[in-house]
């Protein structure tokens, strides 16, 4: 009887892996809907609110941005695709350790900012200096960081603001403004957290690849035209300079002739002087 029961229980046990399906996790439209990863699940509703971590190098194939970690949360499922939204980013710990050293000052800041499309995001920047500075100087740098971050957030949407941070443009903008007040060595955004998703839909202008190619071709044509104009100008200038060069050559020839004449005259006068000396004797 025990053997029969064990056989029936073995038949009833189902393989859980066979019940699961594969789902592609896609990045948001601001990151061109690139496939981030694949995951298994027996129920698609279980995938919602899952968070995936990806380095920016995997999305852009740029090894210089391997220190940036992006976090995406699954919010919707369509067929076998899991759609995500950006919830924040963070720098790796080894990258931070390289920038922060002894006998230097680190200026931190935490700012909650509202973007143009009604989203709320928490930004955590920091700045480093070559040497230790006073608290009054730190306050000046911190105020400039705050003002530039608030000004940029008012102008741009959430996706534009995130792209501005990830590309390092926000750090360079803060660096330029802080340099006038105190020479800061480096400015980075350590961490961001999306507190509230966008509530207003604003159409963003996306530049197509074809338009980008056309723009690059136009730039090349303009550069070639400018080079041709420069060559023509140099030719015209050389033509203008030619008569002056000829004049200088003529003047040099006349001077050479005058020198030769003076030499001949001096030679003619020399024998007379010698004759006068002999007569006096």
TAUR-V380196 format. One record per residue. N is the residue number from 0. RES is the residue in one small letter. SS is DSSP state (~ for helix, > for strand, _ for the rest). PSI is psi in whole degrees, 0 to 359 (* if undefined). Layout:
BEGIN
N_RES_SS_PSI / N_RES_SS_PSI
END
This chain:
BEGIN
0_x___321 / 1_x_~_322 / 2_x_~_321 / 3_x_~_319 / 4_x_~_318 / 5_x_~_324 / 6_x_~_319 / 7_x_~_321 / 8_x_~_322 / 9_x_~_323 / 10_x_~_324 / 11_x_~_331 / 12_x___125 / 13_x___152 / 14_x___116 / 15_x_~_330 / 16_x_~_328 / 17_x_~_333 / 18_x_~_345 / 19_x___153 / 20_x_>_155 / 21_x_>_140 / 22_x_>_136 / 23_x_>_126 / 24_x_>_118 / 25_x_>_145 / 26_x___163 / 27_x___167 / 28_x_~_331 / 29_x_~_340 / 30_x_~_25 / 31_x___25 / 32_x___41 / 33_x___144 / 34_x_>_120 / 35_x_>_312 / 36_x_>_176 / 37_x_>_146 / 38_x_>_158 / 39_x_>_146 / 40_x_>_143 / 41_x___340 / 42_x___124 / 43_x_~_333 / 44_x_~_337 / 45_x_~_340 / 46_x_~_337 / 47_x___139 / 48_x___9 / 49_x___144 / 50_x_>_132 / 51_x_>_144 / 52_x_>_130 / 53_x_>_143 / 54_x_>_151 / 55_x_~_337 / 56_x_~_322 / 57_x_~_332 / 58_x_~_321 / 59_x_~_350 / 60_x___32 / 61_x___111 / 62_x_~_342 / 63_x_~_345 / 64_x_~_29 / 65_x___344 / 66_x___356 / 67_x_>_122 / 68_x_>_130 / 69_x_>_144 / 70_x_>_128 / 71_x_>_140 / 72_x_>_134 / 73_x_>_127 / 74_x_>_348 / 75_x_>_151 / 76_x_>_128 / 77_x_>_114 / 78_x___244 / 79_x___19 / 80_x_>_132 / 81_x_>_113 / 82_x_>_145 / 83_x_>_169 / 84_x_>_149 / 85_x_>_131 / 86_x_>_354 / 87_x_>_173 / 88_x_>_167 / 89_x_>_149 / 90_x_>_149 / 91_x___155 / 92_x_~_324 / 93_x_~_326 / 94_x_~_322 / 95_x_~_321 / 96_x_~_329 / 97_x_~_328 / 98_x_~_332 / 99_x___120 / 100_x___174 / 101_x___159 / 102_x___28 / 103_x___158 / 104_x___142 / 105_x_>_126 / 106_x_>_112 / 107_x_>_161 / 108_x___147 / 109_x___120 / 110_x_>_129 / 111_x_>_120 / 112_x_>_144 / 113_x_>_130 / 114_x___179 / 115_x___332 / 116_x___18 / 117_x___11 / 118_x___154 / 119_x_>_131 / 120_x_>_141 / 121_x_>_124 / 122_x_>_134 / 123_x_>_87 / 124_x_>_169 / 125_x_>_153 / 126_x_>_148 / 127_x_>_152 / 128_x___166 / 129_x___333 / 130_x___173 / 131_x___139 / 132_x___168 / 133_x___165 / 134_x_~_328 / 135_x_~_321 / 136_x_~_323 / 137_x_~_320 / 138_x_~_319 / 139_x_~_314 / 140_x_~_319 / 141_x_~_321 / 142_x_~_320 / 143_x_~_321 / 144_x_~_314 / 145_x_~_314 / 146_x_~_316 / 147_x_~_322 / 148_x_~_316 / 149_x_~_318 / 150_x_~_318 / 151_x_~_324 / 152_x_~_325 / 153_x_~_325 / 154_x_~_322 / 155_x___162 / 156_x___179 / 157_x_~_313 / 158_x_~_320 / 159_x_~_320 / 160_x_~_320 / 161_x_~_317 / 162_x_~_323 / 163_x_~_323 / 164_x_~_314 / 165_x_~_323 / 166_x___349 / 167_x___8 / 168_x_~_326 / 169_x_~_318 / 170_x_~_319 / 171_x_~_325 / 172_x_~_317 / 173_x_~_321 / 174_x_~_318 / 175_x_~_318 / 176_x_~_324 / 177_x_~_332 / 178_x_~_329 / 179_x_~_328 / 180_x_~_311 / 181_x___136 / 182_x___97 / 183_x___143 / 184_x___312 / 185_x_>_148 / 186_x_>_127 / 187_x_>_157 / 188_x_>_108 / 189_x_>_319 / 190_x_>_148 / 191_x_>_147 / 192_x_>_125 / 193_x_>_111 / 194_x_>_326 / 195_x_>_131 / 196_x___160 / 197_x___138 / 198_x___342 / 199_x___132 / 200_x___119 / 201_x___127 / 202_x___126 / 203_x___140 / 204_x___118 / 205_x___132 / 206_x___124 / 207_x___160 / 208_x_~_323 / 209_x_~_318 / 210_x_~_322 / 211_x_~_318 / 212_x_~_317 / 213_x_~_319 / 214_x_~_318 / 215_x_~_321 / 216_x_~_319 / 217_x_~_320 / 218_x_~_318 / 219_x_~_317 / 220_x_~_318 / 221_x_~_319 / 222_x_~_319 / 223_x_~_320 / 224_x_~_317 / 225_x_~_321 / 226_x_~_319 / 227_x_~_318 / 228_x_~_320 / 229_x_~_319 / 230_x_~_318 / 231_x_~_318 / 232_x_~_318 / 233_x_~_321 / 234_x_~_316 / 235_x_~_318 / 236_x_~_320 / 237_x_~_322 / 238_x_~_320 / 239_x_~_326 / 240_x_~_340 / 241_x_~_311 / 242_x_~_324 / 243_x_~_321 / 244_x_~_319 / 245_x_~_318 / 246_x_~_317 / 247_x_~_322 / 248_x_~_319 / 249_x_~_315 / 250_x_~_321 / 251_x_~_320 / 252_x_~_316 / 253_x_~_318 / 254_x_~_320 / 255_x_~_319 / 256_x_~_317 / 257_x_~_319 / 258_x_~_318 / 259_x_~_319 / 260_x_~_316 / 261_x_~_321 / 262_x_~_317 / 263_x_~_317 / 264_x_~_320 / 265_x_~_321 / 266_x_~_321 / 267_x_~_323 / 268_x_~_334 / 269_x_~_312 / 270_x_~_325 / 271_x_~_317 / 272_x_~_322 / 273_x_~_324 / 274_x_~_315 / 275_x_~_323 / 276_x_~_319 / 277_x_~_322 / 278_x_~_319 / 279_x_~_326 / 280_x___*
END
